Amino acid sequence: MTSRQDEPRARTILVGVDLGLANFDSTLDELGQLAQTAGMEPVARVVCKRRAPDAALFVGTGKADEIKLLAQSLGAQEVLFDQSLSPGQQRNLERRLEMPVNDRTFLILEIFAQRARSHEGKLQVELARLQYLSTRLVRRWSHLERQRGGIGTRGGPGETQIELDRRMIAANIKRTKEQLEKVKRQRQTQRKQRDRRGAFNISFIGYTNAGKSTLFNALVKARSYAADQLFATLDTTTRHLYLGQAERSVSLSDTVGFIRDLPHGLVDAFQATLQEAIDADLLLHVVDASNPDYLLQIEQVQRVIVEIGAEKVPQILVFNKIDAMPESRLPLQGSDFFEIEGQQTPRVFLSAQAGTGLSQLRSLLAHAAAGTAVLALGQPQSPVVYEADS
């Protein structure tokens, strides 16, 4: 998968199909953000309703022809679907539209490939990319034609290019998994060393662009990359934070952000990174409180937490970006409890960017590290009155 960073921005049409699911994005805003992050230029948005996807074209022939005419009139070079397409649907659409067609899964993989910096991150992205490509070997490309036999053959058909590609990809997947397994063992050794030191491990989780890295930097004075964009951080960064109230240090780990319909291949590939969340003593679930869809984003993060087996790890909800909230929605107090899956979870309001409310978060972390906070869900303590940091 090649990067788009040095290429002219491809004029792209965004397509979303409303199948009656609760998480359908009728505005395609998030898909547009993802497209821009990947280096594309969205020029139009097409939304349609269907009871079920068309088996051949996902949107049906009439809508496909409409998209083709729109693309021709706008000079679009690519079509991007908000849902995952089957290999057959993708191939059929490309033939009918006569231009590249990609889906949300490909787009997320593209962004991850651009953003991975560490050796581990690059391995994880490569594994997910190879697994995705292995399902696309269905004669989508024109070069996948039957090859003739080599020297010494009688002229009969040899291996098809598709078979060669499949074998090559399978070998690369095996090699990449072996390398990731080595990285996983190294991480396990590091975790055992932290456990022997009696470290209290805290992992940052949350929807992408919720401000995890900004909060991480504010707490530990680190220089992790932080930007107002999706998936700004992919690689896990771990630092120590001294909490005076608890008279001890804790270990903080900033992890990759989650997103709606995060491809299962990425969840599997990032298992080594997400293991930090599974093995944590506490999860800091960072939420963009200024986003009108924050409830849906919390739900999506909780799904991934369950998928990786970290649902029993205690959480503190951090409602970040209160400086971007309208005055009518500003909290009346600095912390309270928020219900997740029928259980009460401690919540604190702050702005990592402005530095507001950080003292209350440090206080909660100190209580948790000292074992004095009531983090057992369903046993709320009295809320703390909100005070702005000086």
C-alpha atoms as one frame of an Amber mdcrd trajectory, in Angstrom:
protein
   0.000   0.000   0.000   1.605   3.240  -1.086   1.345   6.494   0.799  -0.619
   9.407  -0.620   1.360  12.052   1.224   3.531  13.034  -1.747   0.787  12.649
  -4.345  -1.773  15.249  -5.525  -5.004  14.922  -3.554  -7.386  12.577  -5.353
 -10.825  14.092  -5.920 -13.105  11.633  -4.164 -16.836  10.969  -3.930 -18.038
   9.712  -0.553 -20.880   7.170  -0.506 -22.942   6.005   2.466 -25.761   3.459
   2.414 -28.377   3.645   5.164 -29.287   0.044   5.970 -31.329   1.028   9.016
 -28.462   0.590  11.481 -28.286   2.857  14.518 -24.715   4.052  13.908 -25.229
   5.239  10.323 -23.537   8.583   9.725 -26.027  10.423   7.519 -23.652  13.379
   7.079 -20.590  11.242   6.271 -18.590  13.740   8.343 -16.304  11.141   9.888
 -15.654   9.496   6.517 -14.784  12.934   5.156 -12.303  13.492   7.998 -10.758
  10.084   7.372 -10.476  10.818   3.648  -8.764  14.153   4.261  -6.430  12.548
   6.796  -5.446   9.983   4.142  -4.703  12.724   1.607  -7.915  12.717  -0.434
 -10.132  15.645  -1.434 -13.847  14.884  -0.957 -15.826  16.709  -3.659 -19.310
  15.208  -3.200 -21.344  13.041  -0.829 -23.963  10.511  -1.885 -26.360   8.953
   0.636 -29.026   6.390  -0.183 -31.312   3.986   1.658 -31.591   0.253   1.108
 -33.156  -2.596   3.058 -30.114  -4.736   2.298 -26.898  -4.334   0.252 -27.089
  -5.256  -3.413 -25.190  -8.527  -3.833 -23.296  -7.348  -6.912 -22.863  -3.578
  -6.538 -23.858  -2.846  -2.907 -25.889   0.192  -4.085 -27.691  -1.293  -7.100
 -27.281  -0.482 -10.784 -29.332   2.734 -10.833 -27.425   4.387  -7.986 -24.099
   3.135  -9.375 -24.833   4.810 -12.714 -25.825   7.999 -10.865 -22.486   7.968
  -9.000 -20.629   7.453 -12.300 -22.305  10.483 -13.915 -21.613  12.592 -10.829
 -17.951  11.545 -10.841 -17.603  12.434 -14.515 -19.195  15.856 -14.025 -16.948
  16.696 -11.052 -13.763  15.163 -12.393 -13.603  12.746  -9.470 -10.879  10.109
  -9.567 -12.025   7.739  -6.834 -15.139   6.551  -4.973 -15.051   5.786  -1.258
 -17.723   3.797   0.600 -18.425   4.260   4.311 -19.178   0.539   4.677 -16.994
  -2.489   4.021 -17.339  -3.927   0.532 -16.890  -7.573  -0.374 -14.106  -8.292
  -2.889 -16.724  -9.088  -5.541 -18.685  -5.891  -4.942 -15.512  -3.831  -5.107
 -14.467  -5.462  -8.384 -17.930  -5.045  -9.940 -18.152  -1.394  -8.909 -14.755
  -0.600 -10.387 -15.758  -2.152 -13.675 -19.064  -0.259 -13.805 -17.727   3.092
 -12.578 -14.432   2.769 -14.465 -12.415   4.173 -11.563 -10.887   2.961  -8.277
 -13.409   2.081  -5.554 -12.357   1.600  -1.933 -14.080   1.150   1.410 -13.758
   2.308   5.003 -11.504  -0.605   5.952  -8.991   0.233   3.212  -9.065   3.893
   4.247  -8.254   3.157   7.892  -5.444   0.831   6.820  -4.106   3.586   4.555
  -3.999   6.062   7.442  -2.394   3.536   9.776   0.282   2.805   7.151   1.063
   6.527   6.914   1.174   7.098  10.687   3.058   4.060  12.025   6.529   5.087
  13.187   7.902   2.356  15.440   9.064  -1.058  14.242   6.178  -2.659  16.136
   3.591  -0.288  14.693   4.802  -0.890  11.142   4.659  -4.660  11.678   1.106
  -4.444  13.019  -0.092  -2.337  10.098   1.668  -4.591   7.596  -0.046  -7.671
   9.045  -3.495  -6.046   8.830  -2.764  -4.853   5.291  -1.675  -8.307   4.136
  -4.730  -9.937   5.693  -6.966  -7.420   3.906  -5.224  -7.945   0.562  -5.452
 -11.728   0.882  -9.249 -11.468   0.555  -8.953  -9.217  -2.514  -7.207 -11.753
  -4.773 -10.273 -12.347  -6.924  -8.962 -11.232 -10.329  -9.581  -7.607  -9.470
  -6.441  -6.506 -11.278  -5.763  -6.911 -14.987  -2.317  -8.464 -14.483  -3.794
 -11.543 -12.765  -3.762 -13.720 -15.842  -2.631 -17.315 -16.315   1.107 -17.507
 -16.874   2.864 -19.956 -19.145   5.157 -22.579 -17.670   8.881 -21.897 -17.370
  11.924 -23.490 -19.027  11.551 -27.219 -19.562   7.768 -27.245 -19.662   5.751
 -28.504 -22.592   3.917 -25.258 -22.962   1.031 -26.126 -20.646  -0.439 -23.619
 -18.235   1.662 -22.863 -15.174   0.622 -21.272 -11.905  -1.770 -18.386 -12.223
  -0.503 -15.016 -11.034  -3.283 -15.033  -8.464  -1.909 -18.265  -6.999   1.597
 -16.813  -6.879   0.304 -13.672  -5.164  -1.673 -15.718  -2.664   1.361 -17.835
  -1.822   3.585 -14.777  -1.464   1.075 -13.018   0.792   0.662 -16.147   2.939
   4.442 -16.320   3.403   4.601 -12.619   4.326   1.744 -13.024   6.819   3.554
 -15.932   8.483   6.838 -13.994   8.681   5.153 -10.851  10.035   3.262 -12.851
  12.694   6.542 -14.405  13.831   8.144 -10.982  14.144   5.134  -9.650  16.077
   5.251 -12.651  18.398   8.842 -11.724  19.212   7.764  -8.142  19.956   4.946
  -9.488  22.144   7.424 -11.535  24.184   9.592  -8.436  24.634   6.577  -6.472
  25.890   5.683  -9.274  28.285   9.216  -9.122  29.697   8.893  -5.365  30.161
   5.525  -5.791  31.906   6.954  -8.429  34.243   9.730  -6.011  35.174   7.138
  -3.337  35.965   5.124  -5.843  37.999   8.208  -6.804  40.022   8.682  -3.129
  40.847   5.064  -3.007  42.015   4.136  -0.453  39.363   0.503   0.681  39.080
  -0.260   0.579  35.355  -2.695   3.035  33.750  -3.623   2.854  30.047  -5.216
   5.649  28.030  -8.051   4.507  25.777 -10.689   6.387  23.826 -12.138   7.282
  20.462  -9.650   8.705  17.987  -9.097  12.470  18.302 -10.528  12.575  21.826
  -7.292  14.191  23.057  -5.519  11.217  24.646  -2.028  12.261  23.583  -2.622
  15.886  24.605  -3.737  14.719  28.058  -0.808  12.295  28.241   1.632  15.126
  27.469  -0.035  17.427  29.996   0.286  14.864  32.786   3.831  13.619  32.217
   5.354  16.549  30.287   6.120  14.195  27.401   6.453  15.120  23.756   4.213
  12.518  22.178   2.825  13.642  18.836  -0.580  15.243  19.281  -2.715  16.928
  16.626  -6.347  17.705  15.889  -6.726  14.827  13.448  -7.826  11.217  13.383
  -5.261   8.592  14.438  -2.513  11.095  15.244  -0.894   8.449  17.478  -0.489
   4.754  16.678   2.535   3.699  18.701   2.312   3.035  22.421   4.275   5.457
  24.611   4.875   4.702  28.308   6.041   7.210  30.933   6.103   7.434  34.724
   4.064   9.961  36.698   4.754  10.762  40.361   1.592  11.313  42.405   2.367
  13.262  45.551  -0.897  12.394  47.302  -0.165   8.677  46.927   3.588   9.150
  47.437   4.352   6.831  44.549   4.874   6.720  40.803   2.475   5.161  38.330
   3.078   3.966  34.783   1.028   5.701  32.050   0.635   4.199  28.543  -0.853
   6.098  25.610  -2.387   3.656  23.097  -3.955   3.764  19.627  -7.390   5.377
  19.341 -10.539   3.459  18.446 -13.141   4.291  15.822 -16.531   3.094  14.621
 -16.308  -0.165  12.673 -12.618  -0.598  13.477 -11.559  -3.488  11.206 -11.207
  -6.770  13.091  -7.902  -7.323  11.324  -6.532  -4.194  12.971  -7.779  -5.257
  16.396  -6.035  -8.589  15.914  -2.874  -7.021  14.509  -2.636  -4.469  17.327
  -3.047  -7.149  19.986   0.502  -6.525  21.230  -0.247  -2.821  21.696  -3.750
  -3.355  23.109  -2.289  -5.833  25.598  -1.270  -2.740  27.574  -4.971  -2.071
  28.154  -5.722  -5.702  29.039  -2.936  -5.820  31.645  -3.627  -2.366  33.093
  -4.739  -1.755  36.669  -6.835   1.194  35.504  -8.156   2.506  32.187  -8.410
   6.246  31.552 -11.236   6.393  29.008 -10.822   9.802  27.331 -13.978  11.247
  25.729 -14.362  14.304  23.497 -17.104  15.977  25.533 -17.589  18.641  22.841
 -18.557  16.064  20.207 -22.358  15.754  19.887 -21.930  12.006  19.198 -19.893
  11.332  22.356 -22.391   8.723  23.609 -21.997   6.713  20.402 -18.218   7.037
  20.648 -18.256   5.732  24.237 -20.321   2.777  23.045 -17.859   2.020  20.243
 -14.892   2.101  22.623 -16.695  -0.190  25.054 -17.233  -2.701  22.246 -13.507
  -2.851  21.533 -12.747  -3.134  25.256 -14.986  -6.197  25.397 -13.472  -7.570
  22.186  -9.920  -7.459  23.595 -11.018  -8.868  26.960 -10.419  -5.755  29.095
 -14.014  -5.199  30.246 -13.216  -6.105  33.867 -10.465  -3.483  34.208 -11.731
  -0.479  36.279 -12.186   2.782  34.372 -12.203   6.497  34.989 -14.047   8.506
  32.340 -12.234  11.702  31.367 -14.574  14.144  29.630 -11.998  16.225  27.765
 -12.271  19.433  25.675 -14.734  21.205  27.973 -13.198  24.447  26.695 -14.847
  23.668  23.324 -18.287  22.986  24.803 -21.139  25.504  24.535 -21.810  27.350
  27.778 -25.225  25.715  28.139 -23.586  22.266  28.370 -20.745  23.108  30.757
 -20.662  20.868  33.874 -21.709  22.292  37.226 -19.109  20.255  39.088 -15.689
  18.835  38.330 -16.509  15.166  38.769 -19.401  12.784  39.204 -20.436   9.301
  38.057 -21.513   8.139  34.613 -23.430   4.953  33.898 -21.782   2.398  31.607
 -23.445  -0.964  31.034 -25.688  -0.355  34.056 -22.749   0.410  36.362 -21.532
   3.693  37.820 -18.119   4.840  36.574 -16.149   7.788  38.048 -16.039  10.742
  35.665 -13.946  13.922  35.683 -14.317  16.996  33.434 -11.240  18.813  32.116
  -9.463  20.472  29.222  -6.060  18.947  28.542  -5.305  21.734  26.063  -6.059
  24.542  28.543  -4.798  22.638  31.586  -8.138  22.983  33.369  -9.224  20.266
  35.807  -5.963  18.307  35.769  -5.551  18.542  39.561  -8.808  16.675  40.117
  -7.728  13.927  37.739  -4.398  13.600  39.554  -6.311  13.329  42.822  -8.472
  10.503  41.455  -5.386   8.722  40.122  -3.653   9.075  43.487  -6.629   7.533
  45.281  -6.718   4.708  42.746  -2.988   4.019  43.053  -3.215   4.063  46.844
  -6.203   1.718  46.746  -8.448   4.218  48.545 -10.736   5.266  45.667 -14.065
   3.490  45.308 -13.471   2.288  41.767 -15.590  -0.784  42.295 -18.439   0.123
  39.998 -21.789   0.613  41.629 -20.355   2.095  44.863 -20.195   5.826  44.153
 -18.347   8.254  46.353 -19.383  11.879  46.864 -18.642  13.999  43.790 -15.830
  16.515  43.989 -16.735  20.179  43.485 -15.120  21.505  40.295 -12.155  23.845
  40.662 -10.135  25.294  37.813  -6.374  24.848  37.991  -4.301  27.939  38.474
